[in-house]
């Protein structure tokens, strides 16, 4: 999919420098992948403390 983006030149230059001069299209793809990974991790973090567990559960019995 081709999309025209209006990206701040300073941000793009800094990202290109950090990415060892990765082509801009590859840089945007990397940024999107990292954004998606971060959002997925944040959703998982929100689950902490919300899942109930059985206090009588014994994981060692599953190993036998």
N, CA, C, O and CB atoms as a CASP TS submission, in Angstrom:
PFRMAT TS
TARGET T0000
AUTHOR 0000-0000-0000
METHOD Language model
MODEL 1
PARENT N/A
ATOM      1  N   UNK     1       0.843  -1.169   0.000  1.00  0.00           N
ATOM      2  CA  UNK     1       0.000   0.000   0.000  1.00  0.00           C
ATOM      3  C   UNK     1       0.893   1.238   0.000  1.00  0.00           C
ATOM      4  O   UNK     1       1.830   1.328   0.793  1.00  0.00           O
ATOM      5  CB  UNK     1      -0.961  -0.005   1.216  1.00  0.00           C
ATOM      6  N   UNK     2       0.616   2.158  -0.855  1.00  0.00           N
ATOM      7  CA  UNK     2       1.374   3.397  -0.921  1.00  0.00           C
ATOM      8  C   UNK     2       0.582   4.503  -0.252  1.00  0.00           C
ATOM      9  O   UNK     2      -0.593   4.717  -0.548  1.00  0.00           O
ATOM     10  CB  UNK     2       1.708   3.768  -2.379  1.00  0.00           C
ATOM     11  N   UNK     3       1.260   5.212   0.673  1.00  0.00           N
ATOM     12  CA  UNK     3       0.615   6.282   1.418  1.00  0.00           C
ATOM     13  C   UNK     3       1.563   7.470   1.467  1.00  0.00           C
ATOM     14  O   UNK     3       2.753   7.310   1.740  1.00  0.00           O
ATOM     15  CB  UNK     3       0.221   5.817   2.853  1.00  0.00           C
ATOM     16  N   UNK     4       1.044   8.646   1.207  1.00  0.00           N
ATOM     17  CA  UNK     4       1.848   9.864   1.334  1.00  0.00           C
ATOM     18  C   UNK     4       1.779  10.326   2.788  1.00  0.00           C
ATOM     19  O   UNK     4       0.693  10.485   3.346  1.00  0.00           O
ATOM     20  CB  UNK     4       1.345  10.993   0.354  1.00  0.00           C
ATOM     21  N   UNK     5       2.938  10.538   3.392  1.00  0.00           N
ATOM     22  CA  UNK     5       2.997  10.947   4.796  1.00  0.00           C
ATOM     23  C   UNK     5       3.673  12.298   4.921  1.00  0.00           C
ATOM     24  O   UNK     5       4.637  12.593   4.214  1.00  0.00           O
ATOM     25  CB  UNK     5       3.739   9.900   5.642  1.00  0.00           C
ATOM     26  N   UNK     6       3.164  13.107   5.821  1.00  0.00           N
ATOM     27  CA  UNK     6       3.785  14.384   6.128  1.00  0.00           C
ATOM     28  C   UNK     6       4.512  14.223   7.458  1.00  0.00           C
ATOM     29  O   UNK     6       3.900  14.346   8.519  1.00  0.00           O
ATOM     30  CB  UNK     6       2.726  15.548   6.183  1.00  0.00           C
ATOM     31  N   UNK     7       5.811  13.949   7.408  1.00  0.00           N
ATOM     32  CA  UNK     7       6.612  13.660   8.603  1.00  0.00           C
ATOM     33  C   UNK     7       7.561  14.819   8.858  1.00  0.00           C
ATOM     34  O   UNK     7       8.174  15.351   7.932  1.00  0.00           O
ATOM     35  CB  UNK     7       7.405  12.326   8.444  1.00  0.00           C
ATOM     36  N   UNK     8       7.674  15.203  10.117  1.00  0.00           N
ATOM     37  CA  UNK     8       8.584  16.276  10.518  1.00  0.00           C
ATOM     38  C   UNK     8       9.999  15.922  10.057  1.00  0.00           C
ATOM     39  O   UNK     8      10.496  14.834  10.349  1.00  0.00           O
ATOM     40  CB  UNK     8       8.541  16.504  12.068  1.00  0.00           C
ATOM     41  N   UNK     9      10.639  16.832   9.345  1.00  0.00           N
ATOM     42  CA  UNK     9      11.976  16.583   8.791  1.00  0.00           C
ATOM     43  C   UNK     9      13.004  16.286   9.875  1.00  0.00           C
ATOM     44  O   UNK     9      13.861  15.420   9.699  1.00  0.00           O
ATOM     45  CB  UNK     9      12.432  17.779   7.973  1.00  0.00           C
ATOM     46  N   UNK    10      12.923  16.998  10.991  1.00  0.00           N
ATOM     47  CA  UNK    10      13.890  16.780  12.075  1.00  0.00           C
ATOM     48  C   UNK    10      13.739  15.371  12.644  1.00  0.00           C
ATOM     49  O   UNK    10      14.729  14.691  12.911  1.00  0.00           O
ATOM     50  CB  UNK    10      13.704  17.834  13.196  1.00  0.00           C
ATOM     51  N   UNK    11      12.494  14.943  12.826  1.00  0.00           N
ATOM     52  CA  UNK    11      12.261  13.586  13.341  1.00  0.00           C
ATOM     53  C   UNK    11      12.765  12.533  12.367  1.00  0.00           C
ATOM     54  O   UNK    11      13.380  11.543  12.763  1.00  0.00           O
ATOM     55  CB  UNK    11      10.769  13.366  13.619  1.00  0.00           C
ATOM     56  N   UNK    12      12.498  12.757  11.101  1.00  0.00           N
ATOM     57  CA  UNK    12      12.932  11.810  10.087  1.00  0.00           C
ATOM     58  C   UNK    12      14.454  11.731  10.018  1.00  0.00           C
ATOM     59  O   UNK    12      15.017  10.640   9.928  1.00  0.00           O
ATOM     60  CB  UNK    12      12.364  12.198   8.729  1.00  0.00           C
ATOM     61  N   UNK    13      15.117  12.877  10.059  1.00  0.00           N
ATOM     62  CA  UNK    13      16.582  12.895  10.020  1.00  0.00           C
ATOM     63  C   UNK    13      17.177  12.181  11.230  1.00  0.00           C
ATOM     64  O   UNK    13      18.140  11.426  11.097  1.00  0.00           O
ATOM     65  CB  UNK    13      17.096  14.338   9.960  1.00  0.00           C
ATOM     66  N   UNK    14      16.602  12.421  12.414  1.00  0.00           N
ATOM     67  CA  UNK    14      17.113  11.758  13.623  1.00  0.00           C
ATOM     68  C   UNK    14      16.906  10.247  13.542  1.00  0.00           C
ATOM     69  O   UNK    14      17.795   9.474  13.901  1.00  0.00           O
ATOM     70  CB  UNK    14      16.420  12.320  14.883  1.00  0.00           C
ATOM     71  N   UNK    15      15.738   9.834  13.074  1.00  0.00           N
ATOM     72  CA  UNK    15      15.457   8.403  12.940  1.00  0.00           C
ATOM     73  C   UNK    15      16.370   7.762  11.907  1.00  0.00           C
ATOM     74  O   UNK    15      16.839   6.641  12.103  1.00  0.00           O
ATOM     75  CB  UNK    15      13.992   8.178  12.557  1.00  0.00           C
ATOM     76  N   UNK    16      16.622   8.462  10.814  1.00  0.00           N
ATOM     77  CA  UNK    16      17.521   7.924   9.799  1.00  0.00           C
ATOM     78  C   UNK    16      18.939   7.779  10.344  1.00  0.00           C
ATOM     79  O   UNK    16      19.637   6.817  10.024  1.00  0.00           O
ATOM     80  CB  UNK    16      17.521   8.822   8.559  1.00  0.00           C
ATOM     81  N   UNK    17      19.356   8.723  11.158  1.00  0.00           N
ATOM     82  CA  UNK    17      20.698   8.649  11.761  1.00  0.00           C
ATOM     83  C   UNK    17      20.781   7.470  12.739  1.00  0.00           C
ATOM     84  O   UNK    17      21.775   6.745  12.766  1.00  0.00           O
ATOM     85  CB  UNK    17      21.043   9.980  12.493  1.00  0.00           C
ATOM     86  N   UNK    18      19.735   7.291  13.532  1.00  0.00           N
ATOM     87  CA  UNK    18      19.727   6.189  14.500  1.00  0.00           C
ATOM     88  C   UNK    18      19.616   4.835  13.809  1.00  0.00           C
ATOM     89  O   UNK    18      20.125   3.833  14.311  1.00  0.00           O
ATOM     90  CB  UNK    18      18.576   6.360  15.488  1.00  0.00           C
ATOM     91  N   UNK    19      18.956   4.807  12.667  1.00  0.00           N
ATOM     92  CA  UNK    19      18.754   3.561  11.942  1.00  0.00           C
ATOM     93  C   UNK    19      19.856   3.270  10.952  1.00  0.00           C
ATOM     94  O   UNK    19      19.680   2.443  10.057  1.00  0.00           O
ATOM     95  CB  UNK    19      17.448   3.594  11.230  1.00  0.00           C
ATOM     96  N   UNK    20      20.993   3.934  11.094  1.00  0.00           N
ATOM     97  CA  UNK    20      22.125   3.733  10.181  1.00  0.00           C
ATOM     98  C   UNK    20      21.722   3.950   8.731  1.00  0.00           C
ATOM     99  O   UNK    20      22.053   3.155   7.852  1.00  0.00           O
ATOM    100  CB  UNK    20      22.702   2.330  10.350  1.00  0.00           C
ATOM    101  N   UNK    21      20.999   5.045   8.498  1.00  0.00           N
ATOM    102  CA  UNK    21      20.587   5.450   7.154  1.00  0.00           C
ATOM    103  C   UNK    21      19.693   4.420   6.467  1.00  0.00           C
ATOM    104  O   UNK    21      19.803   4.195   5.261  1.00  0.00           O
ATOM    105  CB  UNK    21      21.806   5.701   6.305  1.00  0.00           C
ATOM    106  N   UNK    22      18.815   3.803   7.237  1.00  0.00           N
ATOM    107  CA  UNK    22      17.811   2.899   6.685  1.00  0.00           C
ATOM    108  C   UNK    22      16.932   3.697   5.723  1.00  0.00           C
ATOM    109  O   UNK    22      16.619   4.851   6.017  1.00  0.00           O
ATOM    110  CB  UNK    22      16.952   2.234   7.821  1.00  0.00           C
ATOM    111  N   UNK    23      16.527   3.141   4.605  1.00  0.00           N
ATOM    112  CA  UNK    23      15.640   3.875   3.695  1.00  0.00           C
ATOM    113  C   UNK    23      14.363   4.319   4.414  1.00  0.00           C
ATOM    114  O   UNK    23      13.860   3.591   5.269  1.00  0.00           O
ATOM    115  CB  UNK    23      15.283   3.004   2.472  1.00  0.00           C
ATOM    116  N   UNK    24      13.839   5.483   4.088  1.00  0.00           N
ATOM    117  CA  UNK    24      12.667   6.003   4.802  1.00  0.00           C
ATOM    118  C   UNK    24      11.471   5.056   4.815  1.00  0.00           C
ATOM    119  O   UNK    24      10.784   4.971   5.833  1.00  0.00           O
ATOM    120  CB  UNK    24      12.250   7.299   4.192  1.00  0.00           C
ATOM    121  N   UNK    25      11.201   4.352   3.738  1.00  0.00           N
ATOM    122  CA  UNK    25      10.055   3.442   3.733  1.00  0.00           C
ATOM    123  C   UNK    25      10.266   2.277   4.697  1.00  0.00           C
ATOM    124  O   UNK    25       9.328   1.851   5.370  1.00  0.00           O
ATOM    125  CB  UNK    25       9.805   2.911   2.320  1.00  0.00           C
ATOM    126  N   UNK    26      11.483   1.766   4.765  1.00  0.00           N
ATOM    127  CA  UNK    26      11.789   0.687   5.713  1.00  0.00           C
ATOM    128  C   UNK    26      11.741   1.222   7.145  1.00  0.00           C
ATOM    129  O   UNK    26      11.315   0.523   8.065  1.00  0.00           O
ATOM    130  CB  UNK    26      13.186   0.069   5.412  1.00  0.00           C
ATOM    131  N   UNK    27      12.173   2.446   7.318  1.00  0.00           N
ATOM    132  CA  UNK    27      12.162   3.070   8.643  1.00  0.00           C
ATOM    133  C   UNK    27      10.734   3.205   9.165  1.00  0.00           C
ATOM    134  O   UNK    27      10.477   2.935  10.338  1.00  0.00           O
ATOM    135  CB  UNK    27      12.842   4.449   8.595  1.00  0.00           C
ATOM    136  N   UNK    28       9.810   3.617   8.311  1.00  0.00           N
ATOM    137  CA  UNK    28       8.410   3.748   8.716  1.00  0.00           C
ATOM    138  C   UNK    28       7.839   2.377   9.054  1.00  0.00           C
ATOM    139  O   UNK    28       7.072   2.254  10.010  1.00  0.00           O
ATOM    140  CB  UNK    28       7.575   4.422   7.601  1.00  0.00           C
ATOM    141  N   UNK    29       8.191   1.351   8.297  1.00  0.00           N
ATOM    142  CA  UNK    29       7.710   0.001   8.570  1.00  0.00           C
ATOM    143  C   UNK    29       8.234  -0.495   9.920  1.00  0.00           C
ATOM    144  O   UNK    29       7.486  -1.098  10.690  1.00  0.00           O
ATOM    145  CB  UNK    29       8.136  -0.959   7.443  1.00  0.00           C
ATOM    146  N   UNK    30       9.492  -0.250  10.206  1.00  0.00           N
ATOM    147  CA  UNK    30      10.076  -0.637  11.497  1.00  0.00           C
ATOM    148  C   UNK    30       9.362   0.087  12.629  1.00  0.00           C
ATOM    149  O   UNK    30       9.035  -0.515  13.652  1.00  0.00           O
ATOM    150  CB  UNK    30      11.594  -0.325  11.533  1.00  0.00           C
ATOM    151  N   UNK    31       9.122   1.379  12.441  1.00  0.00           N
ATOM    152  CA  UNK    31       8.449   2.175  13.471  1.00  0.00           C
ATOM    153  C   UNK    31       7.040   1.656  13.732  1.00  0.00           C
ATOM    154  O   UNK    31       6.607   1.596  14.882  1.00  0.00           O
ATOM    155  CB  UNK    31       8.396   3.652  13.058  1.00  0.00           C
ATOM    156  N   UNK    32       6.326   1.283  12.686  1.00  0.00           N
ATOM    157  CA  UNK    32       4.979   0.739  12.858  1.00  0.00           C
ATOM    158  C   UNK    32       5.007  -0.593  13.601  1.00  0.00           C
ATOM    159  O   UNK    32       4.159  -0.838  14.460  1.00  0.00           O
ATOM    160  CB  UNK    32       4.300   0.564  11.499  1.00  0.00           C
ATOM    161  N   UNK    33       5.966  -1.452  13.284  1.00  0.00           N
ATOM    162  CA  UNK    33       6.085  -2.736  13.977  1.00  0.00           C
ATOM    163  C   UNK    33       6.372  -2.520  15.459  1.00  0.00           C
ATOM    164  O   UNK    33       5.779  -3.181  16.312  1.00  0.00           O
ATOM    165  CB  UNK    33       7.194  -3.596  13.339  1.00  0.00           C
ATOM    166  N   UNK    34       7.281  -1.592  15.768  1.00  0.00           N
ATOM    167  CA  UNK    34       7.603  -1.311  17.164  1.00  0.00           C
ATOM    168  C   UNK    34       6.408  -0.708  17.894  1.00  0.00           C
ATOM    169  O   UNK    34       6.178  -1.015  19.064  1.00  0.00           O
ATOM    170  CB  UNK    34       8.803  -0.367  17.254  1.00  0.00           C
ATOM    171  N   UNK    35       5.649   0.141  17.219  1.00  0.00           N
ATOM    172  CA  UNK    35       4.453   0.736  17.798  1.00  0.00           C
ATOM    173  C   UNK    35       3.430  -0.343  18.138  1.00  0.00           C
ATOM    174  O   UNK    35       2.847  -0.333  19.222  1.00  0.00           O
ATOM    175  CB  UNK    35       3.846   1.765  16.836  1.00  0.00           C
ATOM    176  N   UNK    36       3.213  -1.272  17.210  1.00  0.00           N
ATOM    177  CA  UNK    36       2.253  -2.357  17.431  1.00  0.00           C
ATOM    178  C   UNK    36       2.700  -3.241  18.586  1.00  0.00           C
ATOM    179  O   UNK    36       1.884  -3.608  19.432  1.00  0.00           O
ATOM    180  CB  UNK    36       2.083  -3.200  16.155  1.00  0.00           C
ATOM    181  N   UNK    37       3.983  -3.588  18.637  1.00  0.00           N
ATOM    182  CA  UNK    37       4.503  -4.421  19.732  1.00  0.00           C
ATOM    183  C   UNK    37       4.301  -3.729  21.075  1.00  0.00           C
ATOM    184  O   UNK    37       3.903  -4.360  22.054  1.00  0.00           O
ATOM    185  CB  UNK    37       6.001  -4.733  19.517  1.00  0.00           C
ATOM    186  N   UNK    38       4.575  -2.442  21.115  1.00  0.00           N
ATOM    187  CA  UNK    38       4.427  -1.690  22.368  1.00  0.00           C
ATOM    188  C   UNK    38       2.974  -1.667  22.816  1.00  0.00           C
ATOM    189  O   UNK    38       2.690  -1.873  23.996  1.00  0.00           O
ATOM    190  CB  UNK    38       4.948  -0.252  22.203  1.00  0.00           C
ATOM    191  N   UNK    39       2.060  -1.424  21.904  1.00  0.00           N
ATOM    192  CA  UNK    39       0.638  -1.381  22.256  1.00  0.00           C
ATOM    193  C   UNK    39       0.144  -2.742  22.741  1.00  0.00           C
ATOM    194  O   UNK    39      -0.672  -2.810  23.660  1.00  0.00           O
ATOM    195  CB  UNK    39      -0.193  -0.921  21.054  1.00  0.00           C
ATOM    196  N   UNK    40       0.624  -3.815  22.139  1.00  0.00           N
ATOM    197  CA  UNK    40       0.242  -5.158  22.584  1.00  0.00           C
ATOM    198  C   UNK    40       0.764  -5.426  23.993  1.00  0.00           C
ATOM    199  O   UNK    40       0.061  -6.007  24.820  1.00  0.00           O
ATOM    200  CB  UNK    40       0.775  -6.224  21.606  1.00  0.00           C
ATOM    201  N   UNK    41       2.001  -5.003  24.264  1.00  0.00           N
ATOM    202  CA  UNK    41       2.556  -5.180  25.611  1.00  0.00           C
ATOM    203  C   UNK    41       1.749  -4.391  26.626  1.00  0.00           C
ATOM    204  O   UNK    41       1.482  -4.892  27.719  1.00  0.00           O
ATOM    205  CB  UNK    41       4.030  -4.745  25.655  1.00  0.00           C
ATOM    206  N   UNK    42       1.354  -3.168  26.293  1.00  0.00           N
ATOM    207  CA  UNK    42       0.566  -2.356  27.215  1.00  0.00           C
ATOM    208  C   UNK    42      -0.780  -3.014  27.519  1.00  0.00           C
ATOM    209  O   UNK    42      -1.259  -2.949  28.651  1.00  0.00           O
ATOM    210  CB  UNK    42       0.349  -0.954  26.636  1.00  0.00           C
ATOM    211  N   UNK    43      -1.390  -3.646  26.518  1.00  0.00           N
ATOM    212  CA  UNK    43      -2.650  -4.349  26.754  1.00  0.00           C
ATOM    213  C   UNK    43      -2.447  -5.524  27.699  1.00  0.00           C
ATOM    214  O   UNK    43      -3.295  -5.791  28.551  1.00  0.00           O
ATOM    215  CB  UNK    43      -3.250  -4.833  25.432  1.00  0.00           C
ATOM    216  N   UNK    44      -1.327  -6.229  27.553  1.00  0.00           N
ATOM    217  CA  UNK    44      -1.035  -7.341  28.460  1.00  0.00           C
ATOM    218  C   UNK    44      -0.809  -6.855  29.883  1.00  0.00           C
ATOM    219  O   UNK    44      -1.256  -7.489  30.840  1.00  0.00           O
ATOM    220  CB  UNK    44       0.187  -8.113  27.976  1.00  0.00           C
ATOM    221  N   UNK    45      -0.120  -5.738  30.021  1.00  0.00           N
ATOM    222  CA  UNK    45       0.145  -5.186  31.349  1.00  0.00           C
ATOM    223  C   UNK    45      -1.155  -4.830  32.046  1.00  0.00           C
ATOM    224  O   UNK    45      -1.268  -4.978  33.263  1.00  0.00           O
ATOM    225  CB  UNK    45       1.050  -3.951  31.253  1.00  0.00           C
ATOM    226  N   UNK    46      -2.146  -4.359  31.280  1.00  0.00           N
ATOM    227  CA  UNK    46      -3.439  -4.014  31.864  1.00  0.00           C
ATOM    228  C   UNK    46      -4.133  -5.234  32.469  1.00  0.00           C
ATOM    229  O   UNK    46      -4.984  -5.079  33.344  1.00  0.00           O
ATOM    230  CB  UNK    46      -4.335  -3.379  30.810  1.00  0.00           C
ATOM    231  N   UNK    47      -3.790  -6.439  32.024  1.00  0.00           N
ATOM    232  CA  UNK    47      -4.412  -7.656  32.539  1.00  0.00           C
ATOM    233  C   UNK    47      -3.888  -8.058  33.921  1.00  0.00           C
ATOM    234  O   UNK    47      -4.553  -8.805  34.638  1.00  0.00           O
ATOM    235  CB  UNK    47      -4.190  -8.789  31.566  1.00  0.00           C
ATOM    236  N   UNK    48      -2.709  -7.573  34.297  1.00  0.00           N
ATOM    237  CA  UNK    48      -2.139  -7.957  35.580  1.00  0.00           C
ATOM    238  C   UNK    48      -3.092  -7.592  36.710  1.00  0.00           C
ATOM    239  O   UNK    48      -3.555  -6.457  36.817  1.00  0.00           O
ATOM    240  CB  UNK    48      -0.774  -7.285  35.790  1.00  0.00           C
ATOM    241  N   UNK    49      -3.366  -8.571  37.536  1.00  0.00           N
ATOM    242  CA  UNK    49      -4.240  -8.357  38.676  1.00  0.00           C
ATOM    243  C   UNK    49      -5.716  -8.525  38.352  1.00  0.00           C
ATOM    244  O   UNK    49      -6.552  -8.423  39.249  1.00  0.00           O
ATOM    245  CB  UNK    49      -4.010  -7.000  39.229  1.00  0.00           C
ATOM    246  N   UNK    50      -6.056  -8.779  37.102  1.00  0.00           N
ATOM    247  CA  UNK    50      -7.466  -8.918  36.741  1.00  0.00           C
ATOM    248  C   UNK    50      -7.870 -10.365  36.516  1.00  0.00           C
ATOM    249  O   UNK    50      -9.060 -10.671  36.438  1.00  0.00           O
ATOM    250  CB  UNK    50      -7.761  -8.113  35.502  1.00  0.00           C
ATOM    251  N   UNK    51      -6.902 -11.252  36.410  1.00  0.00           N
ATOM    252  CA  UNK    51      -7.201 -12.658  36.155  1.00  0.00           C
ATOM    253  C   UNK    51      -7.179 -13.410  37.485  1.00  0.00           C
ATOM    254  O   UNK    51      -6.191 -13.382  38.218  1.00  0.00           O
ATOM    255  CB  UNK    51      -6.182 -13.279  35.142  1.00  0.00           C
ATOM    256  N   UNK    52      -8.280 -14.074  37.773  1.00  0.00           N
ATOM    257  CA  UNK    52      -8.364 -14.835  39.017  1.00  0.00           C
ATOM    258  C   UNK    52      -7.688 -16.186  38.836  1.00  0.00           C
ATOM    259  O   UNK    52      -7.705 -16.758  37.746  1.00  0.00           O
ATOM    260  CB  UNK    52      -9.838 -15.018  39.456  1.00  0.00           C
ATOM    261  N   UNK    53      -7.110 -16.679  39.883  1.00  0.00           N
ATOM    262  CA  UNK    53      -6.468 -17.985  39.842  1.00  0.00           C
ATOM    263  C   UNK    53      -6.957 -18.823  41.012  1.00  0.00           C
ATOM    264  O   UNK    53      -7.448 -18.298  42.012  1.00  0.00           O
ATOM    265  CB  UNK    53      -4.929 -17.848  39.870  1.00  0.00           C
ATOM    266  N   UNK    54      -6.815 -20.111  40.873  1.00  0.00           N
ATOM    267  CA  UNK    54      -7.241 -21.043  41.909  1.00  0.00           C
ATOM    268  C   UNK    54      -6.113 -21.188  42.923  1.00  0.00           C
ATOM    269  O   UNK    54      -5.044 -21.688  42.571  1.00  0.00           O
ATOM    270  CB  UNK    54      -7.630 -22.428  41.300  1.00  0.00           C
ATOM    271  N   UNK    55      -6.312 -20.771  44.156  1.00  0.00           N
ATOM    272  CA  UNK    55      -5.246 -20.862  45.161  1.00  0.00           C
ATOM    273  C   UNK    55      -4.866 -22.307  45.493  1.00  0.00           C
ATOM    274  O   UNK    55      -3.781 -22.556  46.020  1.00  0.00           O
ATOM    275  CB  UNK    55      -5.674 -20.147  46.430  1.00  0.00           C
ATOM    276  N   UNK    56      -5.747 -23.256  45.191  1.00  0.00           N
ATOM    277  CA  UNK    56      -5.463 -24.666  45.465  1.00  0.00           C
ATOM    278  C   UNK    56      -4.765 -25.364  44.310  1.00  0.00           C
ATOM    279  O   UNK    56      -4.441 -26.547  44.410  1.00  0.00           O
ATOM    280  CB  UNK    56      -6.740 -25.392  45.788  1.00  0.00           C
ATOM    281  N   UNK    57      -4.530 -24.655  43.220  1.00  0.00           N
ATOM    282  CA  UNK    57      -3.886 -25.242  42.048  1.00  0.00           C
ATOM    283  C   UNK    57      -2.453 -25.629  42.385  1.00  0.00           C
ATOM    284  O   UNK    57      -1.709 -24.847  42.976  1.00  0.00           O
ATOM    285  CB  UNK    57      -3.914 -24.261  40.856  1.00  0.00           C
ATOM    286  N   UNK    58      -2.078 -26.844  42.003  1.00  0.00           N
ATOM    287  CA  UNK    58      -0.732 -27.336  42.266  1.00  0.00           C
ATOM    288  C   UNK    58      -0.089 -27.677  40.926  1.00  0.00           C
ATOM    289  O   UNK    58      -0.415 -28.701  40.326  1.00  0.00           O
ATOM    290  CB  UNK    58      -0.753 -28.581  43.223  1.00  0.00           C
ATOM    291  N   UNK    59       0.795 -26.854  40.467  1.00  0.00           N
ATOM    292  CA  UNK    59       1.426 -27.060  39.158  1.00  0.00           C
ATOM    293  C   UNK    59       2.276 -28.329  39.119  1.00  0.00           C
ATOM    294  O   UNK    59       2.499 -28.888  38.045  1.00  0.00           O
ATOM    295  CB  UNK    59       2.288 -25.856  38.801  1.00  0.00           C
ATOM    296  N   UNK    60       2.745 -28.781  40.261  1.00  0.00           N
ATOM    297  CA  UNK    60       3.593 -29.967  40.274  1.00  0.00           C
ATOM    298  C   UNK    60       2.819 -31.232  39.909  1.00  0.00           C
ATOM    299  O   UNK    60       3.402 -32.181  39.385  1.00  0.00           O
ATOM    300  CB  UNK    60       4.230 -30.132  41.639  1.00  0.00           C
ATOM    301  N   UNK    61       1.531 -31.253  40.176  1.00  0.00           N
ATOM    302  CA  UNK    61       0.751 -32.440  39.808  1.00  0.00           C
ATOM    303  C   UNK    61       0.632 -32.548  38.302  1.00  0.00           C
ATOM    304  O   UNK    61       0.476 -33.656  37.787  1.00  0.00           O
ATOM    305  CB  UNK    61      -0.648 -32.396  40.446  1.00  0.00           C
ATOM    306  N   UNK    62       0.700 -31.458  37.582  1.00  0.00           N
ATOM    307  CA  UNK    62       0.634 -31.475  36.122  1.00  0.00           C
ATOM    308  C   UNK    62       1.901 -32.063  35.512  1.00  0.00           C
ATOM    309  O   UNK    62       1.876 -32.548  34.381  1.00  0.00           O
ATOM    310  CB  UNK    62       0.405 -30.066  35.588  1.00  0.00           C
ATOM    311  N   UNK    63       2.990 -32.024  36.239  1.00  0.00           N
ATOM    312  CA  UNK    63       4.272 -32.530  35.728  1.00  0.00           C
ATOM    313  C   UNK    63       4.383 -34.040  35.791  1.00  0.00           C
ATOM    314  O   UNK    63       5.236 -34.621  35.120  1.00  0.00           O
ATOM    315  CB  UNK    63       5.409 -31.920  36.500  1.00  0.00           C
ATOM    316  N   UNK    64       3.540 -34.691  36.584  1.00  0.00           N
ATOM    317  CA  UNK    64       3.638 -36.148  36.749  1.00  0.00           C
ATOM    318  C   UNK    64       3.017 -36.888  35.624  1.00  0.00           C
ATOM    319  O   UNK    64       3.019 -38.119  35.619  1.00  0.00           O
ATOM    320  CB  UNK    64       3.002 -36.579  38.021  1.00  0.00           C
TER
END
